[in-house]
Amino acid sequence: MSNSDTSNDAAQREADKLKKQQWAAKKKAEERAAKGLIIPPGVWVTEAGVVKPTYDNCWQLLEMSADTWGMAYDVLGESYIFRGNVPWEPHYGRELNGDLVRGIRNWLLDAFETEFKKCDIEDALLSICRARPYYNPICEHLDLLKWDGTPRIDGWLQTYFGSPDDPYHRAVGRRFLLGAVARARRPGTKFDPMPTFEAGQGSGKSTALRILGGEFFSDAPLGDLDNRDAAIALQRIWIYELGELNDVTRAKIEAVKRFLSTCVDRYRGINEKRRTNHPRSCVFAGTTNQMAYLLDMSGDRRFWPVRTSREVKLKELERDRDLLWAEASMIEAQAAKEEAHIPIGIQRPSLELPRELWIAAGKEQAERRIVDPWVDTVSAWLENQGGERVFTKDILENCFSIPKGEQRTDHGQRVARVMQAIGGWRHRPKLRIGKVAGLSGYVREAILDVIAAEEAEAEAKAA
């Protein structure tokens, strides 16, 4: 057999092989078409009609299924989800993770006889989900609610919790619901107060909060509030209960204040390669069995005490919950339009307590303040002394027998809080009493002008 004959035979075999591949590819294409799977025109295929395993091909094949599969980015759960009809086995789930990527890879292999890289599949899915309209299950629920026209949100604390029917409690109840809606619709909205529900065990206060939040409620322990895990735990949460503020310590209360004041957390989330901002979608509610749980005036504005009756009307609250949210949703939407000029990090007036209620709120907070036992001791000593100026060291030595050599910074800080609680005194970092000058101390507010004049005279002499 000549070389030309051999070459012709080889060429014929290649042609026959290609023809078989093309026939098989055509057959496979018909099978895919019967299932509604069509290779888009831009997909790169071999001469035999086989899809090449490139990233672009992977993206196009997945993108054409985006609507059917219901691909979306869930802003509440900060996850990539599939809400539609999906072709893979149920055990792979509907939230993007390693198992689901493997399931989609198997499906692509079966449907298009192409084995794509897992990293290409994941990157393509992330890109497609991010490019589509974001999904927020709370907003979707709120948008579907219908209000019956009966006003409830101004008096819901009185109706279901048995709270006093006064302007303060009406304002707190209204703003808590509006704040929750605002945070859901515009994550990161400034809303850092926390209504704190006061009632004994078994009153139903925690159950009531669970009814309000539904599947988006949580009371799971957050652990260290200064740790990023606490922020991550807020994903997919709308109403979070900070339970039983009973065993209060200064460190715990300070941590709670910092945590409440944060509008945007910063950490590296799932499927993220670096730290990014995560605006908060949730609001907080406290619960306690105690009547005294605040330690000082600093930051107490974030706590809105709520008096409740012995037993919450849970059945009635569950019956009316969606009507409460429907009303709050409508009112908040209108307020958001009117306050659209306010940056998201600035407190909106509709979410603040009105100025005329600040005094009432202050009284409520003052009644919950834990009184330092030093207050009575120092107050009595100052009364007996009768003076208008006093050094910090003298308070510690005379009231608590703490000699100068054993006085610490935390002692001075405690004295500062005590003097603030007593009221009528101002701190001076460098006070003069007689011939002794330059020590930390306090003066009565009534002689502040005299003190200012003395300090100005001393500065003039020093110059």
C-alpha positions as CSV (number, residue, x, y, z in Angstrom):
1,M,0.0,0.0,0.0
2,S,1.4,3.3,-1.0
3,N,1.9,6.3,1.3
4,S,-0.9,8.2,-0.4
5,D,-3.3,5.3,0.2
6,T,-2.3,5.2,3.9
7,S,-2.8,9.0,4.2
8,N,-6.2,8.7,2.5
9,D,-7.3,5.9,4.9
10,A,-6.2,8.0,8.0
11,A,-8.0,11.0,6.7
12,Q,-11.1,9.0,6.1
13,R,-10.9,7.5,9.6
14,E,-10.6,11.0,11.1
15,A,-13.5,12.2,8.9
16,D,-15.6,9.2,10.0
17,K,-14.7,9.9,13.7
18,L,-15.6,13.5,13.4
19,K,-18.9,12.6,11.7
20,K,-19.7,10.3,14.5
21,Q,-18.9,12.9,17.1
22,Q,-21.0,15.5,15.3
23,W,-23.8,13.0,15.0
24,A,-23.5,12.3,18.8
25,A,-23.3,16.0,19.5
26,K,-26.4,16.6,17.4
27,K,-28.2,13.8,19.2
28,K,-27.1,15.3,22.6
29,A,-28.2,18.7,21.5
30,E,-31.7,17.4,20.6
31,E,-31.9,15.7,24.0
32,R,-30.9,19.0,25.7
33,A,-33.4,20.9,23.6
34,A,-36.1,18.5,24.7
35,K,-35.2,19.5,28.3
36,G,-35.1,23.2,27.5
37,L,-31.3,23.3,27.5
38,I,-29.8,25.2,24.5
39,I,-26.2,26.2,24.1
40,P,-26.1,30.0,23.6
41,P,-24.6,31.3,20.3
42,G,-21.6,32.8,22.1
43,V,-20.5,29.5,23.7
44,W,-17.2,28.2,22.3
45,V,-17.4,24.6,21.1
46,T,-15.1,22.2,19.3
47,E,-15.6,21.0,15.8
48,A,-17.5,18.0,17.3
49,G,-19.9,20.4,19.0
50,V,-18.5,19.8,22.5
51,V,-18.5,22.8,24.9
52,K,-15.0,23.8,25.9
53,P,-14.4,24.1,29.7
54,T,-13.6,27.8,29.8
55,Y,-14.8,30.4,32.3
56,D,-16.7,32.4,29.7
57,N,-18.5,29.3,28.6
58,C,-19.3,28.4,32.2
59,W,-20.7,31.9,32.8
60,Q,-22.9,31.9,29.8
61,L,-24.4,28.4,30.5
62,L,-25.2,29.4,34.1
63,E,-26.4,32.9,33.2
64,M,-29.0,31.5,30.8
65,S,-30.5,29.5,33.8
66,A,-30.4,32.5,36.2
67,D,-34.2,33.3,35.9
68,T,-35.3,29.7,36.1
69,W,-33.1,28.9,39.1
70,G,-34.0,32.2,40.8
71,M,-30.4,33.3,41.4
72,A,-30.1,36.2,43.8
73,Y,-28.0,37.8,46.5
74,D,-29.8,37.7,49.8
75,V,-28.8,41.0,51.5
76,L,-30.2,40.0,54.8
77,G,-28.4,36.7,55.1
78,E,-25.4,38.0,53.0
79,S,-25.6,34.8,51.0
80,Y,-26.1,33.6,47.4
81,I,-29.3,31.7,47.0
82,F,-31.4,29.9,44.4
83,R,-35.2,30.5,44.8
84,G,-36.6,28.9,41.6
85,N,-36.7,25.5,40.0
86,V,-33.3,23.9,40.3
87,P,-32.2,20.7,38.5
88,W,-29.9,19.3,41.2
89,E,-30.7,16.9,44.0
90,P,-32.4,18.5,47.1
91,H,-29.6,17.5,49.5
92,Y,-27.3,20.0,47.8
93,G,-29.5,22.8,49.2
94,R,-30.3,26.2,47.8
95,E,-27.5,28.3,49.3
96,L,-24.2,28.6,47.6
97,N,-21.5,26.6,49.3
98,G,-18.9,23.9,48.5
99,D,-21.5,21.1,48.3
100,L,-23.8,23.1,46.0
101,V,-20.9,23.9,43.6
102,R,-20.1,20.2,43.4
103,G,-23.8,19.6,42.6
104,I,-23.9,22.2,39.8
105,R,-20.6,20.8,38.4
106,N,-22.2,17.4,38.2
107,W,-25.2,18.8,36.5
108,L,-23.1,20.7,33.9
109,L,-21.2,17.5,33.2
110,D,-24.3,15.6,32.7
111,A,-26.1,18.2,30.7
112,F,-23.2,19.5,28.5
113,E,-20.6,16.7,28.9
114,T,-18.1,19.3,30.0
115,E,-16.2,19.3,33.3
116,F,-15.7,22.8,34.4
117,K,-13.4,23.9,37.2
118,K,-15.1,24.4,40.6
119,C,-13.5,27.8,41.0
120,D,-14.9,28.9,37.6
121,I,-18.3,27.7,38.6
122,E,-18.2,29.5,41.9
123,D,-16.9,32.8,40.4
124,A,-19.5,32.7,37.7
125,L,-22.3,32.2,40.2
126,L,-21.1,35.0,42.4
127,S,-20.9,37.3,39.4
128,I,-24.4,36.5,38.1
129,C,-26.1,36.7,41.5
130,R,-24.4,40.1,42.2
131,A,-25.6,41.5,38.9
132,R,-29.2,40.6,39.5
133,P,-31.7,42.5,41.7
134,Y,-30.9,41.8,45.3
135,Y,-33.3,39.8,47.4
136,N,-34.5,40.9,50.9
137,P,-37.0,38.5,52.4
138,I,-38.1,41.1,55.0
139,C,-38.7,43.8,52.5
140,E,-40.5,41.4,50.3
141,H,-42.8,40.4,53.2
142,L,-43.4,44.1,54.2
143,D,-44.3,45.0,50.6
144,L,-47.0,42.3,50.5
145,L,-48.7,43.4,53.7
146,K,-52.0,45.4,53.6
147,W,-53.0,47.8,56.4
148,D,-56.7,47.8,57.4
149,G,-56.6,51.5,58.2
150,T,-56.9,51.1,62.0
151,P,-54.1,52.9,63.8
152,R,-52.2,50.7,66.2
153,I,-48.5,51.5,66.4
154,D,-48.8,54.4,68.8
155,G,-50.5,52.3,71.4
156,W,-49.3,48.7,70.8
157,L,-47.2,48.6,73.9
158,Q,-50.2,49.5,76.0
159,T,-52.5,47.1,74.0
160,Y,-50.3,44.0,74.1
161,F,-47.7,44.6,76.9
162,G,-49.9,46.5,79.3
163,S,-47.5,49.4,79.4
164,P,-48.6,52.8,80.8
165,D,-50.6,54.9,78.4
166,D,-48.4,57.9,78.3
167,P,-46.6,59.9,75.6
168,Y,-43.2,58.3,76.5
169,H,-44.3,54.7,76.0
170,R,-46.4,55.6,72.9
171,A,-43.3,57.3,71.3
172,V,-41.0,54.4,72.2
173,G,-43.4,51.8,70.7
174,R,-43.8,53.7,67.5
175,R,-40.1,54.4,67.0
176,F,-39.1,50.8,67.7
177,L,-41.3,49.5,64.8
178,L,-40.3,52.3,62.5
179,G,-36.7,51.8,63.3
180,A,-37.0,48.1,62.4
181,V,-38.6,48.8,59.1
182,A,-36.0,51.5,58.3
183,R,-33.1,49.1,59.1
184,A,-34.7,46.4,56.9
185,R,-35.2,48.7,53.9
186,R,-31.9,50.7,54.3
187,P,-29.3,48.6,56.2
188,G,-27.0,50.8,58.2
189,T,-29.7,53.4,59.1
190,K,-28.7,55.1,62.3
191,F,-30.9,53.6,65.1
192,D,-29.1,52.7,68.3
193,P,-31.7,52.9,71.1
194,M,-32.8,49.6,72.6
195,P,-36.3,49.4,74.3
196,T,-35.8,47.2,77.4
197,F,-38.9,45.3,78.4
198,E,-39.2,44.8,82.2
199,A,-41.3,41.9,83.6
200,G,-40.9,38.8,85.7
201,Q,-40.1,35.3,84.4
202,G,-42.9,33.8,82.4
203,S,-44.6,37.0,81.4
204,G,-44.1,36.3,77.7
205,K,-41.9,39.3,76.8
206,S,-39.4,37.2,75.0
207,T,-42.1,35.2,73.2
208,A,-43.7,38.5,72.1
209,L,-40.5,39.6,70.5
210,R,-40.2,36.3,68.8
211,I,-43.7,36.8,67.4
212,L,-42.8,40.2,66.1
213,G,-39.6,39.0,64.4
214,G,-40.9,35.6,63.2
215,E,-38.2,33.6,61.5
216,F,-35.9,36.6,61.6
217,F,-35.8,36.8,65.4
218,S,-32.9,35.5,67.5
219,D,-31.9,35.4,71.1
220,A,-28.8,33.2,70.6
221,P,-25.9,34.2,72.8
222,L,-23.5,36.5,71.0
223,G,-20.6,35.9,73.3
224,D,-17.9,38.7,73.3
225,L,-19.6,41.7,71.8
226,D,-16.3,43.1,70.8
227,N,-15.5,40.0,68.7
228,R,-16.3,39.9,65.0
229,D,-18.2,36.7,65.6
230,A,-20.9,38.7,67.4
231,A,-21.4,40.8,64.3
232,I,-21.4,37.8,61.9
233,A,-24.1,36.2,64.1
234,L,-26.5,39.1,63.2
235,Q,-26.7,37.9,59.6
236,R,-30.3,37.1,58.6
237,I,-31.6,38.7,61.9
238,W,-34.1,41.5,62.1
239,I,-35.0,41.6,65.8
240,Y,-32.4,40.5,68.2
241,E,-33.1,40.1,71.9
242,L,-30.4,40.9,74.4
243,G,-31.8,38.8,77.1
244,E,-31.9,39.3,80.8
245,L,-29.8,42.3,81.6
246,N,-29.6,41.2,85.2
247,D,-26.0,40.4,86.0
248,V,-24.8,43.9,84.9
249,T,-21.2,44.9,85.2
250,R,-19.6,48.1,84.0
251,A,-17.6,46.2,81.4
252,K,-20.8,44.5,80.1
253,I,-22.8,47.6,79.9
254,E,-20.0,49.5,78.1
255,A,-19.7,46.6,75.6
256,V,-23.5,46.7,75.0
257,K,-23.4,50.5,74.4
258,R,-20.6,50.1,71.9
259,F,-22.4,47.3,70.2
260,L,-25.7,49.2,69.9
261,S,-24.0,52.3,68.5
262,T,-22.5,50.4,65.6
263,C,-24.4,50.9,62.3
264,V,-21.9,49.2,60.0
265,D,-19.8,46.1,60.9
266,R,-16.6,45.4,59.2
267,Y,-15.3,41.8,58.7
268,R,-14.5,39.2,56.1
269,G,-17.7,37.4,55.2
270,I,-18.3,34.1,53.5
271,N,-17.1,34.0,49.9
272,E,-15.1,37.2,50.5
273,K,-11.4,37.5,50.2
274,R,-11.0,40.7,52.3
275,R,-12.8,42.6,55.0
276,T,-15.7,44.7,53.8
277,N,-18.5,46.8,55.3
278,H,-21.7,45.0,56.4
279,P,-24.5,47.5,57.2
280,R,-26.8,46.3,59.9
281,S,-30.4,45.3,59.1
282,C,-31.4,44.5,62.7
283,V,-32.7,46.3,65.7
284,F,-32.2,45.3,69.4
285,A,-34.6,44.8,72.3
286,G,-33.5,44.1,75.8
287,T,-35.4,42.1,78.5
288,T,-34.8,42.0,82.2
289,N,-36.4,40.9,85.4
290,Q,-34.8,43.8,87.4
291,M,-35.9,47.3,88.0
292,A,-32.3,48.6,88.3
293,Y,-29.9,47.7,85.5
294,L,-28.2,51.0,84.4
295,L,-24.9,52.0,86.0
296,D,-24.4,55.6,85.1
297,M,-25.7,58.5,83.0
298,S,-23.2,58.1,80.2
299,G,-24.8,56.3,77.3
300,D,-28.0,55.6,79.1
301,R,-29.9,57.4,76.4
302,R,-29.6,54.2,74.3
303,F,-31.8,52.3,76.8
304,W,-35.5,52.9,76.6
305,P,-37.1,51.4,79.7
306,V,-40.5,49.8,78.9
307,R,-42.8,48.9,81.8
308,T,-45.0,45.9,81.1
309,S,-47.8,44.1,82.9
310,R,-47.5,40.7,84.5
311,E,-48.6,38.9,81.3
312,V,-48.3,39.9,77.6
313,K,-51.3,39.3,75.4
314,L,-49.5,36.9,73.0
315,K,-52.6,35.6,71.0
316,E,-53.7,39.1,70.3
317,L,-50.2,40.2,69.3
318,E,-49.9,37.2,66.9
319,R,-53.3,38.0,65.4
320,D,-52.4,41.7,64.7
321,R,-48.7,41.4,64.0
322,D,-48.9,41.8,60.2
323,L,-51.2,44.7,60.6
324,L,-48.7,46.4,62.9
325,W,-45.9,45.9,60.4
326,A,-48.2,47.0,57.5
327,E,-48.9,50.3,59.3
328,A,-45.3,50.8,60.3
329,S,-44.2,50.0,56.8
330,M,-46.5,52.6,55.2
331,I,-45.6,55.4,57.7
332,E,-41.9,54.7,57.5
333,A,-42.0,54.8,53.7
334,Q,-43.6,58.3,53.8
335,A,-41.1,59.5,56.4
336,A,-38.2,58.2,54.3
337,K,-39.3,60.3,51.4
338,E,-39.6,63.4,53.5
339,E,-36.1,62.7,55.1
340,A,-34.4,61.5,51.9
341,H,-31.9,64.4,52.2
342,I,-30.5,63.0,55.5
343,P,-27.4,60.8,55.1
344,I,-27.9,57.2,56.2
345,G,-25.4,57.6,59.1
346,I,-27.3,60.5,60.6
347,Q,-30.3,60.0,62.9
348,R,-33.6,60.7,61.2
349,P,-36.1,62.8,63.2
350,S,-38.9,60.3,62.7
351,L,-36.8,57.7,64.5
352,E,-35.8,59.9,67.5
353,L,-37.6,60.6,70.7
354,P,-39.2,64.1,70.4
355,R,-37.3,66.7,72.3
356,E,-40.3,67.3,74.6
357,L,-40.0,63.7,75.8
358,W,-36.3,63.8,76.7
359,I,-37.0,64.8,80.3
360,A,-39.5,61.9,80.7
361,A,-37.0,59.5,79.2
362,G,-34.3,60.8,81.5
363,K,-36.6,60.2,84.5
364,E,-37.4,56.6,83.3
365,Q,-33.6,55.9,82.9
366,A,-32.8,57.5,86.3
367,E,-35.2,55.2,88.0
368,R,-33.4,52.2,86.6
369,R,-29.9,53.4,87.6
370,I,-28.1,51.2,90.1
371,V,-27.0,53.5,92.9
372,D,-23.4,53.1,93.9
373,P,-23.2,52.6,97.7
374,W,-20.5,55.3,97.8
375,V,-23.1,57.9,96.9
376,D,-24.7,58.1,100.3
377,T,-21.4,58.0,102.1
378,V,-19.8,60.8,100.0
379,S,-23.0,62.9,100.0
380,A,-23.2,62.8,103.8
381,W,-19.5,63.6,104.2
382,L,-19.8,66.6,101.9
383,E,-22.9,67.8,103.8
384,N,-21.0,67.6,107.0
385,Q,-17.9,69.4,105.6
386,G,-20.0,72.2,104.3
387,G,-17.2,73.4,101.9
388,E,-17.4,74.4,98.3
389,R,-14.2,72.7,97.2
390,V,-12.8,69.3,97.8
391,F,-9.9,67.2,96.5
392,T,-10.5,63.7,95.2
393,K,-7.8,62.4,97.5
394,D,-9.6,63.8,100.5
395,I,-12.8,62.0,99.6
396,L,-11.0,58.7,99.3
397,E,-9.0,59.2,102.5
398,N,-11.9,60.5,104.7
399,C,-14.8,58.5,103.3
400,F,-13.2,55.1,102.6
401,S,-9.8,55.2,104.4
402,I,-7.8,54.7,101.2
403,P,-4.4,56.4,101.9
404,K,-2.9,58.5,99.1
405,G,-0.3,55.8,98.4
406,E,-2.9,53.2,97.6
407,Q,-5.3,55.4,95.5
408,R,-5.7,54.1,92.0
409,T,-7.0,55.5,88.7
410,D,-10.2,53.4,89.0
411,H,-10.8,54.9,92.5
412,G,-10.8,58.4,90.9
413,Q,-13.1,57.3,88.1
414,R,-15.6,55.9,90.6
415,V,-15.5,59.1,92.6
416,A,-16.2,61.0,89.3
417,R,-19.3,58.9,88.8
418,V,-20.4,59.4,92.4
419,M,-20.1,63.1,92.2
420,Q,-22.0,63.1,88.9
421,A,-24.8,61.1,90.6
422,I,-24.9,63.5,93.6
423,G,-25.1,66.5,91.3
424,G,-24.2,70.1,91.8
425,W,-20.5,69.6,91.5
426,R,-18.0,70.1,88.7
427,H,-14.6,68.4,88.2
428,R,-11.5,70.5,88.0
429,P,-8.3,68.7,87.0
430,K,-6.1,71.2,88.8
431,L,-7.8,72.7,91.8
432,R,-6.5,75.1,94.4
433,I,-7.7,74.9,98.0
434,G,-5.7,77.3,100.3
435,K,-2.0,76.9,99.7
436,V,-2.4,73.5,98.0
437,A,-2.9,73.6,94.3
438,G,-2.7,71.4,91.1
439,L,-4.6,68.5,92.4
440,S,-7.8,66.8,91.0
441,G,-10.9,67.8,92.7
442,Y,-14.5,69.2,92.6
443,V,-16.2,72.6,93.1
444,R,-19.8,73.4,93.7
445,E,-21.4,74.7,90.5
446,A,-22.5,77.9,92.3
447,I,-18.9,79.1,92.5
448,L,-17.8,78.2,89.0
449,D,-17.4,81.9,88.0
450,V,-15.2,82.5,91.0
451,I,-13.0,79.5,90.1
452,A,-12.8,80.6,86.5
453,A,-11.6,84.1,87.6
454,E,-9.0,82.6,90.0
455,E,-7.7,80.3,87.2
456,A,-7.4,83.2,84.8
457,E,-5.5,85.2,87.4
458,A,-3.1,82.3,88.0
459,E,-2.5,81.9,84.3
460,A,-1.8,85.7,84.0
461,K,0.8,85.6,86.8
462,A,2.4,82.5,85.3
463,A,2.8,84.3,82.0
